[in-house]
Every structure is written in structure tokens, then in C-alpha cells.
Amino acid sequence: MNLRYILPLLIATTCSFNVQAGDRWFDVEIIVFKRNVDVKNVSEQLDQNNVYLKQRDRLEVIKAEPATSCLAGQPCLHKQNPVQITDNEMVKEGNRLILLKELRLKEQLRRLNNHQLFTPLLHTAWRMPIQNKQDALPIHLFAGKNYALDMPQSAKLEKAQATTVSNELTADSKKLDVLASLQKDETLQDLYEIDGNFLIYVQHYLQIDAQLIVRTETEKPVSSSVSVLATEAPTVDTDATAEVVAQEPVPKRNVRTEKVITETLFDQTRRLKSGEIHYLDHPLFGIIIQIRR
């Protein structure tokens, strides 16, 4: 055969092989749910001191509807997404993720809905090319209630100022403070129940690197001092018949409670097998995931 016919054929074959080798497409289905427990009643030790996310580029594939209180030109908070993500909640630009309408983990979702100890926060499925660890980017995954919508403005500013101090203390550029969603002008942004990075990659086997902030609401005792008058022993004026009683204010503590948002970190790497249903566990929430070729 003439060389001028063989060369284009070899080039076409090589290009076709490279496309197939670089594009290993998988279907990913995931259910995120929370446990209906108070963090105060969790016996397992939770790390609430080193709560930060690794700073990295990530894919924004899920979006939420802006809150009604948004003002033009101002930072905007967002509403809670529905459990089942639709096209309305998907970002279609800047990523190669394709939303799937067919969900196979419906039975698992039904069981969670029927159990009083669990509340599903997210159930969705998508198709994506899965790359090696060096080239793969994590997905920004968030779900559940947005606590920022219920926080008064004073609390927002107080939390933002505390974060500014925390950022100054954490000088390591590779770390991103847990409240990195705060803008530099001390305006609080979204605080979802589950929020973080979800990386899927291939390194001999399918792997997941999940680093998620888990937020929960609880009651915290707060003490306040109230001055009351305490009576000392009476003193007698020798020059008069009147009895003088000395009184001094003495602080008395009243204990009340207030709602606070606690934050813990879920940081787990797991090797998966294609087609199998896997479960990622945490005292406050859980993830059910299946990756299908």
C-alpha cells in the first residue's frame, strides 16, 4: 500500500486511541443524608479545632437560587436546594458533567426517608470523565439548610471578624479556613449543612477524596451576670439611736441558652470498585455512592 495512504490511517488510529484512553466516562450517583442527632449527644470525639479545606481549584457544577433578600451590587445568600437536583440547579458551563435523569438508588432513598433518624439532603447522578489524580478537579458539593439565612446581621459580622483573626493566625497558604466563604469585607456568605470538595479520580483503582465541612445547630449555655443587693451585718451609730444597714451589689449568674452553629470536618479517602454501592460514614451524616462504568 502506498505510504501516503498508510500515514493518515496511522494518525487517525492514534488520535482515536488517545481520546478513548483519556476519556474514561463513568456514571456517579450519590445520596447525602444527615443523622437527626444533637452534636452534644455524639459520644465519638469530633475534631472541631482543625477544620479547614485544602486550597485548590474546583468545579462549580451545582448552583442554588438567590435568596429574596438579595440587593443589587451586594453579596448574595442562596436558598436551600431540593434533595433531587434538576437542570435548574446545574451549572452547564465550565465542566463536562452531564446530569442523569435515571436514578438507581431510589430504594436506599426510600429507606432513609422512612427512618426517623435520617434526613436526606441530596440525591443526584451525573456522567463525567474521570481522570488521574494529577489532572482531576474536585466538585464543589453542598447540600442542606443554609444557616446563614437565619443568622442576624450582628452575628454575621461577629463571625466574620472572628474568621479574619483566624485567617491571620493560619499563615499556611495551603490551608483554607473553614469559613473561607466569608468575603474580605466581613460579609458572611452561604453556610450550608454540608459544604466542601468531592474529588473522584483513577489511580490504579477508582478513588474518592472527600473533604467536607459538616455544620449542625445546637443549644449552647450562656451565662450572664446580674447585680443584686446583699445585706451585711448591721452597724450601730453610737451617736444616734438609728440602726444603719450596709448593702453592696453582688453579681448573680443567670444561665440561658442560645442557638449556635458547630462545624466539624469530614476528611476521608476511599478506594471504590466500579458498580458496587459504597457507604461513607460520619457521626453526623453519611454518603451512599455508586460509580458505574
Buried (B, 14 or more C-beta within 10 A) or exposed (E): EEEEEEEEEEEEEEEEEEEEEEEBEBBBBBBBBBBEBEBEEBEEEBEEEEBBBBBEEBBEBBBBEEBEEEEEEEEBBBBBBBBEBEEEBBEEEEBEBEBBEEBEBEEBBEEBEEEEEBBBBBBBBBBBEBBEEEEBBBBBBBBBBBBBBEBEEEBBBBBBEEBEEBBEEEEEEEBBBBBBBBEEEBBBBBBBBBBBBBBBBBEEEBBBBBBBBBBBBEEEEEEEEEEEEEEEEEEEEEEEEEEEEEEEEEEEEEEEEEEEBBBBBBBBEBEBEEEEBBEBEBBBBBBBBBBBE
